[in-house]
Amino acid sequence: MRVISTVVTLLLLLNLAVGQESSAKTSLDELRFLIGEWEGVGEGGPGAGKGVFSFAVDLQNKVIVRKNYAEYPATAGRPAMRHDDLMLIYVDGASNQILANYFDSEGHQINYKVTPSSGHEAVTFLSEPSTALPRYRLSYTKLKDGTLSGKFEVAPPGQPEAFKNYLEWSARKR
C-alpha cells in the first residue's frame, strides 16, 4: 500500500510540474536584443544595398513594431530602387505563441511564427508551408561584437524545407 501511495504522490507532483511549465507565459522580453535602431549593409537577390531598420516596443509593451527601408543603387540591368516594410510582432493570447505580420511596399504580406533561441540572442520567423505559395524564413542573430546578422530565405511552393538564401546582411546600432 505504501508503494502505491508513493507512486500516486509522484504522479500528482509530476502532473503539477508539467501543468505549471505549460502555463508559462510567453513574453516579448525574449526579443529585447532586437530593440533599437540599426544601420545595415547586405547583398542578395536585389543586389548590394544598405538601409536602416528599427525594432520598437509599442502599445504598452504589447507589440514590437519593426520598420525597415533598404536602398539599392542602379545597376546595368535595373534602376535604383527602395524597399520599405513594416512588421508587427505580438504574443497571441489563444496560442501563447509569438506571431508576426509582415507587409511591404511591393504588396507582400507574410504571417510568421516566431521562435526565440533559448539564450535570447537569436530569433527565427517562419511562415507556414504551402503547396501554392513560397515559404519564408527570416532570422536574426546578435553576435559577440554587438552587431546583428540577418538572413532571409525562401523555399519554393510544395518544398517547405528547400530554403535558398535570398538576402543576408549585418547591422550595427546607430
C-alpha positions in Angstrom: 0.0 0.0 0.0 2.9 2.3 0.8 4.3 1.8 -2.7 1.0 2.7 -4.4 0.7 5.8 -2.2 4.3 6.9 -3.2 3.6 6.3 -6.9 0.3 8.3 -6.8 2.1 11.1 -5.0 4.9 11.2 -7.5 2.4 11.2 -10.4 0.5 14.1 -8.9 3.7 16.1 -8.4 4.8 15.3 -12.0 1.4 16.4 -13.3 1.6 19.6 -11.3 5.1 20.4 -12.6 4.1 19.7 -16.2 1.0 21.9 -15.8 3.0 24.8 -14.4 5.5 24.5 -17.3 2.9 24.5 -20.0 1.1 27.5 -18.5 4.3 29.6 -18.5 3.5 32.9 -20.2 5.4 33.7 -23.4 6.8 37.2 -23.4 8.2 39.7 -25.9 11.1 40.1 -23.5 12.7 37.2 -25.3 13.2 39.6 -28.2 14.7 42.6 -26.3 18.1 42.1 -28.0 16.5 43.4 -31.2 15.2 46.7 -29.7 16.8 49.8 -31.2 17.7 51.4 -34.5 20.1 49.5 -36.7 22.0 50.5 -39.8 22.9 47.7 -42.1 24.5 46.6 -45.4 23.6 43.5 -47.3 23.7 41.6 -50.5 21.4 39.1 -52.2 18.6 38.8 -54.8 18.0 42.5 -55.2 21.8 43.2 -55.3 24.0 45.0 -52.8 22.3 47.7 -50.7 22.1 49.5 -47.4 19.4 50.5 -45.1 18.0 51.3 -41.7 15.6 49.3 -39.6 14.2 49.6 -36.1 12.5 47.5 -33.5 10.4 49.4 -31.0 8.1 48.4 -28.2 4.6 49.9 -28.6 1.1 49.7 -27.2 2.2 49.5 -23.6 4.6 46.6 -24.3 2.0 44.5 -26.1 3.7 44.7 -29.6 7.1 45.2 -31.2 7.0 47.3 -34.4 9.7 46.7 -36.9 10.2 49.3 -39.6 12.7 48.9 -42.4 13.9 50.5 -45.6 16.7 49.4 -47.9 18.1 51.2 -50.9 19.7 49.5 -53.9 21.7 51.6 -56.4 21.1 51.3 -60.1 22.8 48.5 -62.0 23.2 47.9 -65.7 20.0 45.9 -65.6 17.7 48.0 -63.4 17.2 51.4 -62.0 17.9 52.3 -58.3 15.1 51.1 -56.0 13.9 51.4 -52.5 12.1 48.7 -50.4 10.1 49.6 -47.3 8.4 47.2 -44.9 6.6 47.0 -41.6 6.2 44.1 -39.2 4.1 43.8 -36.1 5.3 41.2 -33.5 2.9 40.1 -30.7 2.0 37.3 -28.3 -1.2 35.6 -29.5 -3.3 35.1 -26.4 -5.1 32.0 -27.7 -2.0 30.0 -28.5 0.6 31.7 -26.2 2.9 31.9 -29.2 4.8 34.9 -30.6 3.5 35.7 -34.0 4.3 38.4 -36.6 2.6 40.0 -39.5 4.8 41.5 -42.3 3.8 44.0 -45.0 6.0 45.6 -47.6 5.9 48.3 -50.4 5.8 45.5 -53.1 2.5 44.2 -51.8 3.8 41.2 -49.9 2.1 40.0 -46.7 3.7 37.2 -44.6 2.4 35.7 -41.4 5.2 34.2 -39.2 5.5 32.0 -36.2 8.4 33.4 -34.1 10.9 31.2 -32.2 13.4 32.9 -30.0 16.6 31.0 -29.1 17.0 29.8 -25.5 19.8 32.3 -24.9 17.6 35.2 -26.2 20.3 36.2 -28.8 18.7 34.8 -31.9 15.3 34.5 -33.4 13.6 32.8 -36.3 10.5 34.0 -38.1 9.0 31.1 -40.1 5.9 31.2 -42.4 3.6 28.2 -42.8 4.3 25.6 -45.5 2.1 25.7 -48.6 1.8 23.9 -51.8 0.7 27.1 -53.6 3.0 29.7 -52.0 6.6 30.1 -51.1 7.7 29.6 -47.5 9.8 32.2 -45.9 12.3 32.2 -43.1 13.8 35.3 -41.6 16.4 35.1 -38.9 18.4 37.5 -36.7 21.4 36.6 -34.5 23.2 39.0 -32.1 27.0 38.5 -32.5 29.6 38.9 -29.7 30.8 42.2 -31.2 27.3 43.7 -30.8 26.4 43.5 -34.5 23.2 41.9 -35.6 23.3 39.4 -38.6 20.3 38.7 -40.6 19.2 36.3 -43.3 16.1 36.0 -45.4 15.5 32.6 -47.1 12.8 31.4 -49.5 11.6 27.8 -50.2 9.5 27.1 -53.3 5.9 26.1 -53.1 5.5 22.4 -52.2 9.1 22.2 -51.0 8.8 23.6 -47.4 12.4 22.8 -46.3 14.2 23.6 -49.6 15.3 27.1 -48.4 17.6 29.1 -50.6 19.3 32.3 -49.4 17.7 35.4 -50.8 19.4 38.1 -48.7 22.0 38.4 -46.0 23.0 41.5 -44.0 24.9 42.7 -41.0 23.9 45.8 -38.9 25.2 48.0 -36.1 23.1 50.0 -33.7 23.0 53.7 -34.5 
